[in-house]
């Protein structure tokens, strides 16, 4: 298991060097297309958004299972455990799992969907198709039945990358969301939610929690939008004095 953890760390380091360090040093066009810009000002509200998204996903999954019990929807796939129990029993097994779920997966998926793909689609078709198409593809990659439960996250991630101009905003929310799911499911030692795990009396509370979480996600998005507006206004105000200072020199 130590080798698995070292492999995950090495894979993450290689990915960051190839896509981030190399791009920032010598490939400015790729760095611009991947939106490798600072994001720390948004960290607080991104954390709120990640928590809201997690609650919203759990609420919709709970409702799906209840509707499946009432035979309005098909049951979510369970299948075998994706991670062998002996892997998690090892002392370094959870570390390797955390690196894979909360580091490698967010980097690969966000740089692929909200990085190169979204940037090219935005330039070719506009903002709405540029955000929507990668979101749909991202959701379907997780499975047809669970795609609707991931769509809100995918749309928010695409929007926040476009609005903030930073891919790291989506990577952070994705990593925090995956790590939270891992912490919640790790004591069960399996990674599937079945109908037997959802009490029949829970669905009204799931509806209430989902509404509150969705409002929290909207509030976080509103605040992120205000911060982005403030940063862009500040950048414009800093450019104007420089332009005025250069105008006499250019005329002369």
C-alpha positions as semicolon CSV with decimal commas, in nm:
position;residue;x (nm);y (nm);z (nm)
1;X;0,000;0,000;0,000
2;X;0,296;0,225;0,052
3;X;0,380;0,185;-0,315
4;X;0,022;0,279;-0,408
5;X;0,044;0,597;-0,199
6;X;0,380;0,688;-0,352
7;X;0,242;0,622;-0,698
8;X;-0,055;0,853;-0,635
9;X;0,175;1,126;-0,506
10;X;0,409;1,088;-0,804
11;X;0,115;1,089;-1,047
12;X;-0,020;1,409;-0,894
13;X;0,324;1,573;-0,905
14;X;0,373;1,479;-1,271
15;X;0,027;1,608;-1,362
16;X;0,085;1,942;-1,187
17;X;0,430;1,982;-1,341
18;X;0,312;1,899;-1,693
19;X;-0,008;2,106;-1,693
20;X;0,070;2,386;-1,447
21;X;0,441;2,449;-1,393
22;X;0,540;2,391;-1,755
23;X;0,250;2,601;-1,885
24;X;0,319;2,894;-1,651
25;X;0,688;2,894;-1,738
26;X;0,692;2,861;-2,114
27;X;0,340;2,820;-2,257
28;X;0,133;3,131;-2,183
29;X;-0,142;3,039;-2,431
30;X;-0,201;2,703;-2,264
31;X;-0,189;2,869;-1,921
32;X;-0,452;3,117;-2,038
33;X;-0,674;2,846;-2,185
34;X;-0,652;2,643;-1,863
35;X;-0,719;2,961;-1,658
36;X;-0,427;2,915;-1,420
37;X;-0,505;3,226;-1,218
38;X;-0,518;3,302;-0,842
39;X;-0,836;3,208;-0,656
40;X;-0,779;3,260;-0,282
41;X;-1,025;3,549;-0,252
42;X;-1,304;3,307;-0,335
43;X;-1,199;3,030;-0,095
44;X;-1,450;3,108;0,181
45;X;-1,757;3,115;-0,041
46;X;-1,630;2,820;-0,242
47;X;-1,623;2,623;0,083
48;X;-1,984;2,722;0,148
49;X;-2,071;2,615;-0,206
50;X;-1,898;2,278;-0,160
51;X;-2,091;2,207;0,161
52;X;-2,418;2,312;-0,002
53;X;-2,346;2,095;-0,305
54;X;-2,270;1,793;-0,085
55;X;-2,594;1,833;0,109
56;X;-2,789;1,884;-0,214
57;X;-2,642;1,569;-0,368
58;X;-2,716;1,357;-0,061
59;X;-3,070;1,496;-0,050
60;X;-3,139;1,416;-0,415
61;X;-2,992;1,067;-0,377
62;X;-3,214;1,007;-0,076
63;X;-3,520;1,122;-0,270
64;X;-3,421;0,905;-0,565
65;X;-3,404;0,597;-0,344
66;X;-3,740;0,678;-0,187
67;X;-3,899;0,725;-0,529
68;X;-3,740;0,397;-0,635
69;X;-3,905;0,228;-0,337
70;X;-4,236;0,371;-0,457
71;X;-4,148;0,243;-0,808
72;X;-4,149;0,584;-0,972
73;X;-3,778;0,564;-1,062
74;X;-3,531;0,280;-1,119
75;X;-3,307;0,196;-0,827
76;X;-2,959;0,335;-0,822
77;X;-2,691;0,082;-0,919
78;X;-2,512;-0,075;-0,627
79;X;-2,269;-0,330;-0,768
80;X;-1,963;-0,465;-0,588
81;X;-1,729;-0,256;-0,379
82;X;-1,491;-0,055;-0,594
83;X;-1,218;-0,081;-0,332
84;X;-1,117;-0,423;-0,191
85;X;-1,164;-0,439;0,189
86;X;-0,806;-0,558;0,240
87;X;-0,687;-0,240;0,066
88;X;-0,861;-0,018;0,320
89;X;-0,750;-0,229;0,613
90;X;-0,388;-0,149;0,540
91;X;-0,245;0,147;0,731
92;X;-0,168;0,340;0,411
93;X;-0,478;0,228;0,222
94;X;-0,692;0,528;0,326
95;X;-0,409;0,766;0,233
96;X;-0,383;0,620;-0,116
97;X;-0,761;0,635;-0,148
98;X;-0,767;0,999;-0,034
99;X;-0,498;1,093;-0,284
100;X;-0,685;0,921;-0,566
101;X;-1,029;1,062;-0,481
102;X;-0,947;1,408;-0,350
103;X;-0,638;1,494;-0,558
104;X;-0,597;1,300;-0,881
105;X;-0,965;1,278;-0,975
106;X;-1,045;1,651;-0,930
107;X;-0,731;1,753;-1,120
108;X;-0,791;1,523;-1,416
109;X;-1,165;1,582;-1,445
110;X;-1,156;1,959;-1,398
111;X;-0,859;2,022;-1,625
112;X;-1,025;1,801;-1,888
113;X;-1,386;1,924;-1,866
114;X;-1,364;2,277;-1,726
115;X;-1,015;2,342;-1,865
116;X;-0,942;2,261;-2,227
117;X;-1,291;2,148;-2,332
118;X;-1,487;2,439;-2,184
119;X;-1,241;2,701;-2,308
120;X;-1,257;2,576;-2,666
121;X;-1,637;2,549;-2,659
122;X;-1,670;2,900;-2,517
123;X;-1,460;3,040;-2,800
124;X;-1,647;2,841;-3,064
125;X;-2,010;2,861;-2,947
126;X;-2,036;3,105;-2,655
127;X;-2,064;3,090;-2,277
128;X;-2,385;2,888;-2,237
129;X;-2,288;2,594;-2,463
130;X;-1,933;2,615;-2,329
131;X;-2,054;2,558;-1,974
132;X;-2,347;2,325;-2,051
133;X;-2,183;2,069;-2,279
134;X;-1,891;1,979;-2,048
135;X;-2,135;1,968;-1,755
136;X;-2,355;1,713;-1,932
137;X;-2,055;1,503;-2,037
138;X;-1,912;1,517;-1,685
139;X;-2,245;1,405;-1,538
140;X;-2,292;1,119;-1,784
141;X;-1,940;0,991;-1,714
142;X;-2,060;0,915;-1,361
143;X;-2,346;0,700;-1,490
144;X;-2,680;0,769;-1,655
145;X;-2,889;0,715;-1,341
146;X;-2,677;0,939;-1,121
147;X;-2,616;1,202;-1,391
148;X;-2,897;1,435;-1,269
149;X;-2,748;1,433;-0,918
150;X;-2,413;1,556;-1,053
151;X;-2,547;1,807;-1,303
152;X;-2,596;2,094;-1,056
153;X;-2,236;2,058;-0,939
154;X;-2,107;2,041;-1,296
155;X;-2,299;2,352;-1,398
156;X;-2,181;2,543;-1,092
157;X;-1,819;2,436;-1,150
158;X;-1,833;2,548;-1,512
159;X;-1,992;2,879;-1,421
160;X;-1,748;2,953;-1,140
161;X;-1,448;2,881;-1,364
162;X;-1,584;3,118;-1,629
163;X;-1,681;3,388;-1,377
164;X;-1,362;3,386;-1,171
165;X;-1,126;3,305;-1,458
166;X;-0,956;3,037;-1,247
167;X;-0,963;2,659;-1,291
168;X;-0,854;2,621;-0,929
169;X;-1,198;2,727;-0,805
170;X;-1,356;2,415;-0,958
171;X;-1,065;2,194;-0,850
172;X;-1,103;2,314;-0,490
173;X;-1,480;2,258;-0,475
174;X;-1,445;1,918;-0,642
175;X;-1,164;1,807;-0,409
176;X;-1,350;1,923;-0,098
177;X;-1,668;1,750;-0,212
178;X;-1,492;1,421;-0,287
179;X;-1,299;1,429;0,040
180;X;-1,621;1,487;0,235
181;X;-1,791;1,191;0,065
182;X;-1,488;0,976;0,140
183;X;-1,498;1,070;0,508
184;X;-1,871;0,997;0,527
185;X;-1,852;0,660;0,353
186;X;-1,520;0,532;0,488
187;X;-1,664;0,390;0,815
188;X;-1,905;0,176;0,610
189;X;-1,614;0,027;0,409
190;X;-1,814;0,038;0,086
191;X;-1,899;0,306;-0,164
192;X;-2,259;0,240;-0,261
193;X;-2,582;0,387;-0,125
194;X;-2,862;0,132;-0,128
195;X;-3,230;0,163;-0,054
196;X;-3,184;-0,037;0,262
197;X;-2,963;0,245;0,395
198;X;-3,230;0,513;0,356
199;X;-3,505;0,520;0,624
200;X;-3,852;0,569;0,481
201;X;-3,921;0,865;0,712
202;X;-3,616;1,061;0,589
203;X;-3,745;1,194;0,257
204;X;-3,933;1,503;0,395
205;X;-3,616;1,612;0,572
206;X;-3,421;1,550;0,251
207;X;-3,653;1,788;0,066
208;X;-3,605;2,058;0,331
209;X;-3,228;2,007;0,338
210;X;-3,213;2,016;-0,041
211;X;-3,403;2,347;-0,057
212;X;-3,178;2,504;0,206
213;X;-2,865;2,372;0,033
214;X;-2,980;2,504;-0,304
215;X;-3,042;2,848;-0,153
216;X;-2,697;2,832;0,005
217;X;-2,545;2,747;-0,332
218;X;-2,721;3,044;-0,491
219;X;-2,602;3,273;-0,210
220;X;-2,243;3,153;-0,252
221;X;-2,267;3,207;-0,626
222;X;-2,402;3,559;-0,573
223;X;-2,114;3,649;-0,343
224;X;-1,857;3,498;-0,580
225;X;-2,008;3,703;-0,861
226;X;-1,978;4,021;-0,652
227;X;-1,614;3,948;-0,572
228;X;-1,539;3,883;-0,940
229;X;-1,709;4,212;-1,035
230;X;-1,501;4,396;-0,777
231;X;-1,175;4,246;-0,902
232;X;-1,254;4,331;-1,263
233;X;-1,354;4,687;-1,173
234;X;-1,028;4,727;-0,980
235;X;-0,827;4,597;-1,273
236;X;-0,996;4,845;-1,510
237;X;-0,933;5,137;-1,273
238;X;-0,564;5,047;-1,250
239;X;-0,531;5,036;-1,629
240;X;-0,692;5,376;-1,690
241;X;-0,425;5,592;-1,517
242;X;-0,157;5,401;-1,706
243;X;-0,331;5,470;-2,035
244;X;-0,363;5,841;-1,950
245;X;0,007;5,858;-1,860
246;X;0,108;5,697;-2,190
247;X;-0,118;5,909;-2,411
248;X;0,108;6,223;-2,419
249;X;0,410;6,011;-2,496
250;X;0,233;5,834;-2,779
251;X;0,113;6,166;-2,928
252;X;0,459;6,312;-2,906
